[in-house]
Amino acid sequence: MTMKDISLLISPLAKSAYFADYLTVAQAECDAIFTDTAFTHQRIGTFDFLEATLNDDDIQKAMRLSFAQGIFERCDGGFQPLASDAGFRLHEDFVVGAKYKGKTNEMLTQLLLNIGLAHMPDSAPETLKLLDPMCGRATTLLWGMRYGMRSKGIEQDPKALQDLQQSLKKWTKLHRQKHQLQTGFVGKANKQGKGKFLDFQAEDAGMRVIHGDAREAAELLKDEKFNLIISDLPYGVQHFTTANTRNPLAVLEECADGWANCLKPDGAIVLAFNSYQPKRAKLIECFAARGLHAEPFAAPHRMSEAIIRDIVVFRRS
Ligand SMILES: C[S@@+](CC[C@H](N)C(=O)[O-])C[C@H]1O[C@@H](n2cnc3c(N)ncnc32)[C@H](O)[C@@H]1O
């Protein structure tokens, strides 16, 4: 297979997602996905690139890197842009269009998916089922749909379903997207809206968001099994957990059995968390008690005085 010297242009949005640590996070994503390839940083003017020598299959994969704004072949002392079609479904507005307090950065969300996929035994994303047990207004699930996945999410905020429904109506109308949107209940309909769900299907992919508590995942999901469990946990700053404690660990301790139970044997859990609370070691202890070990991947990045966000990946031991 022919090899090409390529340069990946790092999107300026990586700086808003990861601040001063954007280069190390981009490098960590490359290292997790291309385990045998060295990437080196190159700065030209104000542009940052990661450079490597890749074959055509890997170039195709590189088009889905979360930080990559463009991909170039280096030849004759110049940069030749390579036509890049990452093959995503749905317009990107479905993921990036909605703006609300507490939304997970869209680039980080794609990074979490890519890291999860890198830990899957060679499965096409279209065959995988994804769960976000603290899904907010579904950034992870919508990204999952762009990859062709079938996804489910749980969210405690009673307003989330309504906001999401409005936003989906807006983007489907604007982009003339054929779709199905339906509501229903897991179990009996009730005035409190517990177990109420919103289903959205389009482009042969789909998602369900259920109003409920992540501690009751196993009941709400009727013991369904997922390949990937991906979540951006509350940071104890803007979002609290149900117990209204700043440290989400107490709630995670109550969630972990249910989440481990929802995971297929070769599945992976990918969590973004504020490493001030819980500490990485505490999070690892919590899931180790459920027979899950932490993989080596980490991508710590300082977001503010109170938040150093990191990522941890768990698999069955
Ligand atoms: C960091 S936010 C995730 C935001 C989401 N990724 C998005 O972009 O909309 C964490 C979410 O966890 C939810 N949450 C916290 N504790 C929960 C629980 N016990 N059950 C379900 N959701 C919970 C919060 O309401 C919040 O929406």
The ligand as a MOL file (V3000), in Angstrom:
LIG
                    3D

  0  0  0     0  0            999 V3000
M  V30 BEGIN CTAB
M  V30 COUNTS 27 29 0 0 0
M  V30 BEGIN ATOM
M  V30 1 C -21.8240 17.4690 32.2030 0
M  V30 2 S -23.5280 17.3210 31.9710 0 CHG=1
M  V30 3 C -23.6460 16.4130 30.4690 0
M  V30 4 C -24.1510 17.2850 29.3670 0
M  V30 5 C -24.4630 16.5380 28.0940 0
M  V30 6 N -23.3390 15.7430 27.6100 0
M  V30 7 C -24.9000 17.5310 27.0320 0
M  V30 8 O -24.0590 17.9590 26.2190 0
M  V30 9 O -26.0600 17.9530 27.0560 0 CHG=-1
M  V30 10 C -23.9850 16.1070 33.1550 0
M  V30 11 C -25.4570 15.7570 33.1240 0
M  V30 12 O -25.6960 14.7210 34.0740 0
M  V30 13 C -27.0090 14.8930 34.5590 0
M  V30 14 N -27.1260 14.0790 35.7770 0
M  V30 15 C -26.4950 14.2550 36.9610 0
M  V30 16 N -26.8420 13.2920 37.8320 0
M  V30 17 C -27.7110 12.4740 37.1760 0
M  V30 18 C -28.4110 11.2910 37.5390 0
M  V30 19 N -28.2800 10.7510 38.7580 0
M  V30 20 N -29.2140 10.7140 36.6190 0
M  V30 21 C -29.3470 11.2390 35.3690 0
M  V30 22 N -28.7110 12.3610 34.9750 0
M  V30 23 C -27.8980 12.9680 35.8630 0
M  V30 24 C -27.0980 16.3940 34.7720 0
M  V30 25 O -28.4470 16.8170 34.8770 0
M  V30 26 C -26.3950 16.8990 33.5140 0
M  V30 27 O -27.3090 17.1090 32.4690 0
M  V30 END ATOM
M  V30 BEGIN BOND
M  V30 1 1 1 2
M  V30 2 1 2 3
M  V30 3 1 2 10
M  V30 4 1 3 4
M  V30 5 1 4 5
M  V30 6 1 5 6
M  V30 7 1 5 7
M  V30 8 2 7 8
M  V30 9 1 7 9
M  V30 10 1 10 11
M  V30 11 1 11 12
M  V30 12 1 11 26
M  V30 13 1 12 13
M  V30 14 1 13 14
M  V30 15 1 13 24
M  V30 16 1 14 15
M  V30 17 1 14 23
M  V30 18 2 15 16
M  V30 19 1 16 17
M  V30 20 1 17 18
M  V30 21 2 17 23
M  V30 22 1 18 19
M  V30 23 2 18 20
M  V30 24 1 20 21
M  V30 25 2 21 22
M  V30 26 1 22 23
M  V30 27 1 24 25
M  V30 28 1 24 26
M  V30 29 1 26 27
M  V30 END BOND
M  V30 END CTAB
M  END
